[in-house]
Amino acid sequence: MRRLLYFLLTINSLLLYSQNDTIGSNERFYPLKKINIGINYDIKNTNYTFHISNGIEIQPLIHFEDFPDTFLYKLAATTNFDKDFGIQTLIGYTLNKKHIKQISLEVNYYNYPSTLKIKNISVSATKFIQAIQSELIIKPAYQEISNFKNIGLEFGLQKVLLYNRLFSEVRIGYYFNYFSYHINAQAFVYKQTLGLNIGFDKIENFNFIKTGINYILPN
């Protein structure tokens, strides 16, 4: 486990070094980085997930001038300190165009020998809908779970409920043989430094109930 955490921190340091070389001088008036580390606990499956990112999970709660990064990433590892494990990676790019705000590629792999094995590759695109003050999420994906290998499509909404404090996300997907559901909420409980999150996922007959904390490292 120590090697895995060391690997995540090493990758994060390399990404930070690469980004620092490409930041323009006009962006240095604002906080340059929003490095987010955290841990989630899956109550249903008794697993822990350790993650590190440059703020993609809390981005909706950060004013755009305080979030200059256009390249986004997330690395995460799941374990029960026994046989269960998982790896999650995400890279994204902020476009802020009229029709597309952000695109991302996500690859997840979970191996819980006693219950399930999941492989998932997805591409997400978001668009801000002015009329409802929410972001529309479209997420085509390829997924392997149990004996199923399917291509599916997920739709969802992400909405800030309290400015700089709380946002939620809801998605529903169809994979021909089954549906998937995702509900998540993130909130800052201390300034813009310490956050809490809670979420529920359902894929076919498998449930995930997660809660956790996020900490934003100071610049």
C-alpha positions in Angstrom: 0.0 0.0 0.0 2.9 2.4 0.8 4.3 1.8 -2.7 0.9 2.6 -4.3 0.6 5.9 -2.4 4.2 6.8 -3.2 3.4 6.1 -6.9 0.4 8.4 -6.8 2.4 11.2 -5.1 5.2 10.8 -7.6 2.8 11.1 -10.6 1.2 14.1 -9.0 4.6 15.8 -8.6 5.5 15.2 -12.3 2.2 16.7 -13.4 2.7 19.7 -11.3 6.2 20.3 -12.6 4.9 20.0 -16.2 2.1 22.4 -15.6 4.3 25.0 -13.9 6.4 25.3 -17.0 3.3 26.2 -19.2 1.5 28.7 -17.0 1.4 32.2 -18.5 2.4 35.3 -16.5 -1.1 36.7 -16.6 -2.4 33.7 -14.6 0.0 34.3 -11.6 -2.4 36.9 -10.1 -4.6 34.0 -8.9 -3.9 30.9 -6.8 -2.2 28.6 -9.3 -3.1 25.1 -7.9 -5.9 23.4 -6.2 -4.4 20.1 -5.2 -7.0 17.9 -3.6 -6.2 14.8 -1.6 -8.8 12.6 0.1 -10.1 9.3 1.3 -13.5 7.7 0.8 -15.0 4.8 2.6 -17.4 2.4 0.9 -19.9 1.4 3.6 -21.4 -1.3 1.5 -18.2 -3.1 0.4 -15.9 -2.0 3.3 -13.3 -0.6 1.0 -11.2 2.6 1.2 -10.3 4.8 -1.8 -7.3 7.2 -1.6 -7.2 9.8 -4.3 -5.3 12.8 -5.5 -6.2 15.3 -8.2 -5.7 18.9 -9.2 -9.2 19.8 -8.0 -11.6 18.3 -10.6 -13.8 16.9 -7.8 -14.4 20.3 -6.2 -14.1 22.5 -9.3 -17.8 23.5 -9.3 -17.3 25.2 -6.0 -14.2 27.2 -7.1 -14.6 30.6 -8.9 -13.2 30.3 -12.4 -10.6 33.0 -11.8 -9.2 30.9 -8.9 -9.1 27.8 -11.0 -6.8 28.5 -14.0 -5.9 24.9 -14.9 -7.2 23.7 -18.2 -5.7 20.3 -17.9 -7.3 18.2 -15.2 -6.4 14.8 -13.7 -7.3 12.4 -10.9 -5.6 9.3 -9.7 -7.1 6.9 -7.1 -6.5 3.5 -5.6 -9.1 1.3 -3.8 -8.3 -1.4 -1.3 -9.7 -3.3 1.7 -6.1 -4.2 2.8 -6.8 -7.7 1.7 -7.8 -9.1 -1.7 -10.1 -6.3 -3.0 -8.4 -3.6 -5.1 -9.2 -1.0 -7.7 -7.5 1.7 -9.8 -9.2 4.8 -11.2 -7.6 7.4 -13.6 -9.1 10.5 -15.2 -7.7 13.1 -17.4 -9.7 16.1 -18.7 -9.5 19.4 -20.5 -11.5 22.5 -19.9 -12.6 24.1 -23.2 -15.1 26.7 -22.0 -16.7 26.8 -25.5 -20.3 27.6 -26.3 -21.3 24.0 -26.8 -18.8 22.1 -24.6 -17.4 23.3 -21.3 -15.2 20.3 -20.5 -14.3 16.8 -21.8 -12.6 14.0 -20.0 -11.5 10.4 -20.4 -11.9 8.0 -17.4 -10.6 4.4 -17.0 -11.7 2.4 -13.9 -10.9 -1.2 -12.8 -12.3 -2.9 -9.7 -11.6 -6.5 -8.6 -13.5 -7.7 -5.6 -13.0 -11.5 -5.8 -15.9 -12.4 -3.5 -18.5 -10.2 -5.3 -17.6 -8.5 -8.6 -15.2 -7.4 -11.2 -15.7 -4.2 -13.2 -13.9 -2.6 -16.1 -15.0 0.7 -17.4 -13.8 3.2 -20.1 -15.8 6.4 -20.6 -15.7 9.7 -22.2 -17.6 12.6 -20.7 -18.6 16.0 -22.0 -20.3 18.8 -20.1 -22.3 21.8 -21.2 -23.7 24.6 -19.0 -27.4 25.1 -19.3 -28.2 28.7 -18.5 -32.0 28.2 -18.1 -31.6 25.8 -15.2 -28.1 27.0 -14.0 -26.8 23.5 -14.2 -24.3 21.5 -16.2 -25.5 18.8 -18.5 -23.4 15.6 -18.5 -23.2 13.2 -21.4 -21.1 10.1 -20.8 -20.8 7.3 -23.4 -19.0 4.2 -22.0 -17.8 0.7 -22.5 -18.3 -1.5 -19.4 -17.6 -5.1 -18.4 -19.3 -6.4 -15.3 -20.0 -10.0 -14.3 -20.9 -11.7 -17.6 -21.9 -8.6 -19.5 -19.9 -6.6 -22.0 -21.8 -3.5 -23.0 -21.7 -0.1 -24.5 -23.9 2.3 -22.7 -24.8 6.0 -22.4 -25.3 8.1 -19.2 -27.0 11.4 -18.8 -26.9 13.6 -15.8 -27.0 17.1 -14.2 -24.5 18.8 -11.9 -25.8 21.8 -10.0 -24.3 24.2 -7.4 -26.8 24.4 -4.5 -24.9 26.8 -2.3 -22.4 29.1 -4.0 -18.8 28.1 -3.0 -20.3 25.6 -0.5 -22.3 22.7 -1.9 -23.0 21.0 -5.2 -24.7 17.8 -6.3 -24.6 15.5 -9.3 -27.1 13.0 -10.5 -26.7 10.5 -13.5 -28.6 7.6 -15.0 -27.2 5.2 -17.6 -28.5 2.5 -19.8 -26.3 -0.5 -20.8 -28.9 -2.7 -22.6 -28.9 -5.4 -20.0 -29.1 -3.1 -17.0 -29.2 0.5 -15.7 -26.7 2.4 -13.7 -27.4 5.2 -11.2 -25.1 7.8 -9.6 -25.9 10.4 -6.9 -23.2 12.5 -5.3 -22.9 15.6 -3.2 -19.8 17.6 -2.2 -19.6 20.4 0.4 -16.9 22.6 2.0 -17.2 22.6 5.8 -14.2 24.8 6.5 -13.4 27.7 4.2 -12.3 26.2 0.8 -10.0 23.8 2.5 -11.8 20.9 4.1 -14.7 19.2 2.3 -17.1 16.3 2.8 -18.7 14.1 0.2 -21.4 11.4 0.1 -22.4 9.3 -2.8 -24.5 6.3 -4.0 -23.8 4.2 -7.1 -25.8 1.3 -8.4 -24.6 -0.9 -11.3 -26.9 -3.7 -12.2 -27.4 -5.4 -8.8 -24.3 -4.0 -7.1 -24.5 -1.1 -4.7 -21.8 1.3 -3.6 -22.4 3.7 -0.7 -19.5 6.1 -0.1 -18.6 8.9 2.2 -15.3 10.7 2.6 -13.3 13.8 3.2 -11.3 16.1 0.8 -8.4 18.4 1.8 -7.2 21.2 -0.4 -3.5 21.7 0.0 -2.4 25.3 0.5 -0.7 27.0 -2.5 
